């Protein structure tokens, strides 16, 4: 029994470390925007530092993640940029073509 307890504690610590390390690589929460015909779209827990190109019309970005993001007027995260803090929204008619999450 004495040998099992240290082994259990070590395995539990490893499991906790593994479970919490994944949270650091995603902007927890959701990113919401309006697409064609006023339909709402969202991405849940998007990965950090990855540029997403929008495949169709996109406007009215809403940052409901816990990390900042940047929307761009052109694809490949180029063009004019608008930074949105957590909980911040772009103007409803503000169009964008790409977005990157947790860009420092």
Secondary structure, DSSP 8 states (H G I E B T S, - for coil): -HHHHHHHHHHHHHHHHHHHHGGGGEEEEEEEEE-GGG-EEEEEEEETT-EEE-SS--EEEEEEESS-EEEEEEGGGEEEEEEE-TT-B--TT-B-SEEEES--
